[in-house]
Amino acid sequence: MAIEIKELIIKMTVSSSDNEKRPLQLEMPSSVKNKIVKECVDKVMQKLQSKIER
């Protein structure tokens, strides 16, 4: 899963590198996008929480 997300991020970066301020069009259902976004947010929140606790 982590590898898939890395590939996805690379694709997103490549597709948005042509200085146009347009939303990224990823070829996947919104439910999948939402799930990935939620997982990323959860990981970030966990990291923040662990830093706060230290």
C-alpha positions as CSV (number, residue, x, y, z in Angstrom):
1,M,0.0,0.0,0.0
2,A,2.8,2.4,0.9
3,I,4.5,1.8,-2.5
4,E,1.2,2.5,-4.3
5,I,0.8,5.8,-2.4
6,K,4.4,6.8,-3.3
7,E,3.7,6.0,-7.0
8,L,0.5,8.0,-6.8
9,I,2.2,11.0,-5.2
10,I,4.8,10.8,-8.0
11,K,2.1,10.7,-10.6
12,M,0.3,13.6,-8.9
13,T,3.5,15.7,-8.8
14,V,4.3,15.0,-12.5
15,S,0.8,15.8,-13.6
16,S,0.8,19.1,-11.7
17,S,4.2,20.3,-12.7
18,D,3.0,22.2,-15.7
19,N,2.5,25.5,-13.9
20,E,-1.3,25.4,-14.2
21,K,-3.2,25.8,-11.0
22,R,-5.8,23.1,-11.8
23,P,-7.1,20.4,-9.5
24,L,-5.3,17.0,-10.1
25,Q,-7.4,14.6,-12.1
26,L,-6.7,11.1,-10.7
27,E,-8.2,8.2,-12.5
28,M,-9.8,6.6,-9.5
29,P,-13.2,6.6,-7.6
30,S,-13.6,9.3,-5.0
31,S,-14.1,6.7,-2.3
32,V,-10.6,5.4,-3.0
33,K,-9.2,8.9,-3.0
34,N,-11.0,9.7,0.3
35,K,-9.6,6.6,1.9
36,I,-6.0,7.4,0.8
37,V,-6.4,11.0,2.1
38,K,-7.9,9.8,5.4
39,E,-5.0,7.3,5.8
40,C,-2.4,10.1,5.1
41,V,-4.1,12.4,7.6
42,D,-4.3,9.7,10.2
43,K,-0.5,9.0,9.8
44,V,0.3,12.7,10.1
45,M,-1.9,13.1,13.2
46,Q,-0.2,10.1,14.8
47,K,3.2,11.6,14.2
48,L,2.1,14.9,15.6
49,Q,0.6,13.2,18.6
50,S,3.8,11.2,19.3
51,K,5.9,14.4,19.1
52,I,3.5,16.2,21.5
53,E,3.7,13.3,24.0
54,R,7.5,13.3,24.1
